[in-house]
């Protein structure tokens, strides 16, 4: 009977595991990603394929026509920036109004007209997608700082 005594250090063990793991990933990568690896290595990534009268980007790349034109993106960004500026101004004024009402310990009857006046100043936000968020903010902040709780109907009537 022949018995071999092999001593393997921890370093040799981890090196063997790393080599076997690398081989495993190469086999799996070659099996499942062969085509995309081949395309990346041997083809021009900017080459397009002509199909009929339209140009189609190579597989895996979305068509540029699916995206908006840069001019419309600029207009949309400008509109979003304008809305964000208005919302920030509104929130600052709302916080000042709520802080003043909290220090004066104003009642609900005094706070409602002040909120209505503030909201009329920012009437452009009435039809924005942020309307419900603004009403939720008013409800939360007045409850937290002034201990005044508004119902959803009261808040809906402010605008």
N, C-alpha and C positions, 0 to 999 in steps of 0.2 A: 504494500500500500504506500502510495506516494502522497505525502502531504506537503503543500507549499505554504510557507508562512510569508505573507505579504504584509508589509507595514505601509499604510497610507496615512500621510499627514492630513490635517484639516485643510491646508492650502491646496494639496493635490486633489482632495475631495471636491472643494469648491471650484477649482479649475475644471475638473471633469464635468461637474454639473453645468458650468457656464458653456463649455464646448458643446455638450449634448443639447442644451437649450437653444444655442445658436443654430445648430444643425436642424433642430425641429422647426424653428421659425423659417429657415430657408426653404425647407421642404413644403411647409404649409403655404408660404408666400408664393413659391413657384407654382404650386398646384392651383391656387385660387386667384392669384393676381398676375398670372403670366402675361395676359393680353395687355393690361394697363402698364405693366413694367416695360414690356416690349415697345408700346406706343411712346412712352416717355423717353426711352433710351435711343430709339432709332427714327423717330419722326420729329418734324418741326412742330413745336407746340402751338405756333400761330397759324399753321396751315389750315385752310378751310376746304371743305368738300363741296363741289357744285352739285346741286340737285335740281334739274329742270331749269327754271328761270330764277330761282331764289338760292341764296347762299345759306348753307346750314353749317353752324359751327361743328367742330368735331365732337364726337360723343363725350359726354361728361361735362361739357361747357355750355352754360345757358346762353340762349340767343340774346343779343343786345336789344332786339326789338321788344323784348318782354319788359324792359325797364323804361321808366319815364325819361323824357328828354331832359338834358341838364338845365335848360331854361325853366322848365316847369318845376324842377327840383329847387332851383333858386327862389322862384316865387313862393313855393310851398314853405321853404325854410324861412323866408322873410315874414310870411304870414304867421308861422308858428312863433317866431321871435317876437313879433308884435303882440300876439296873444299872451305869451309868457310875460312880457313887460307889463301889460295891463293887469294880469293876474297878480303879479308881484306887488304892483302899486295898490291894488285892491286889498290884498292880504295885509300889507303894512297899515293901511288906513283902518281896516277892520280890527287889527290888533290894538291900535291906538284907541279906537272907539270902545272896545271891550275893556281895555285897561282903565280908561277914564270912567266908564260905567261901574267898574268894580270898585274903584276908589270912592266914587260918589254913592255907591250902593243904590244905584238906580233901580227902579222897578221895571217890570216887564212892559208896562204901559208907556214908560219913557224911552225904553230901549227900542221898541218896535218902530216908532216913527224915525228914529235916528238910523236904524238899519235900512228902512225903506228909502230914506234920503240918500244914503251911501250907495245902495244898489241902483237907484235911478241915475246916479252919476256914472255908473259902469253898466249901462243898459246893453252894451255890446256883448256882455257875458251872459245875458239872459237866454240867448238862443245857441250858446256854445255847448259843446259836449261836456264842458266842465261845470255846467249848471248844478247838477246833483251833488258834485263834489264840493262846490262852494256852499250849498245849503247844509251839507253834512258838517263842513268846517264851522259854519256859524253855530249850528246846534251844539257841536262838541265844545267849542271855545266858550260860548256863553254859559253852558252848563258847568264847565270847569272853573272859570274865573268869576262869573257873576252869580252862580248858583241859580240861574234862570233857565228853565227848560221849556223849549218850544216844541209844539207838535209839528208833524209834517205838514198839516194843513195851514198852520200859521206861517210856516216858512214858505210854502208855495204861494201864498197870497202876498208876500213881500214884493215880488216883481210885478 
